[in-house]
């Protein structure tokens, strides 16, 4: 399908029950504009992440951030993204690597909730971003060993995910296959498939 035939549709979630509009508006585009993000606004996003809940208030999340204006830092962090994601992610004005400390500070025991808590912090950041008409796209396709090599990351911390932050761009900037994904309706499994009552599998 030619790109000119791709019409952008509303990506707001069509929910079965009323939810907050920020949750309905949030989605993960791959097309980003080159508009930069004010540094003060970036601080707000990470402040939202800072106040996420965590097991024993451990706050195991850590972030390495690079803005496109900082060419050397941005290029370095982009090397942690796999080849497929790099085709679109480097159009975004901000790249972030998310890491989780795998043990508790107090006693050194394994923190089996650390990865979950990093996810909560990123979710808080994401909804604060949505409030400012920014979009976040999280990526599992990263190179953890490359991150360790480039940033000399301690074994105590696990590089888990990367994400882009930016303003939505034009779908025409993407390769055709990715452009088609940008213009499809969003969907989710029905509640009956994910919420059980009484016993496992009981809808």
BELURHU-V55955 format. One record per helix or strand. SS is the DSSP state (helix for helix, strand for strand). FROM is the first residue (numbers start at 0). TO is the last residue. If there is no record, write none. Layout:
SS,FROM,TO ; SS,FROM,TO
This chain:
helix,2,4 ; helix,20,24 ; strand,31,31 ; helix,38,49 ; helix,54,56 ; strand,60,66 ; helix,70,77 ; strand,80,80 ; helix,82,88 ; strand,93,100 ; strand,102,102 ; strand,109,109 ; helix,113,130 ; strand,134,138 ; strand,141,141 ; helix,143,150 ; strand,156,165 ; strand,167,167 ; helix,170,172 ; helix,175,181 ; helix,190,193
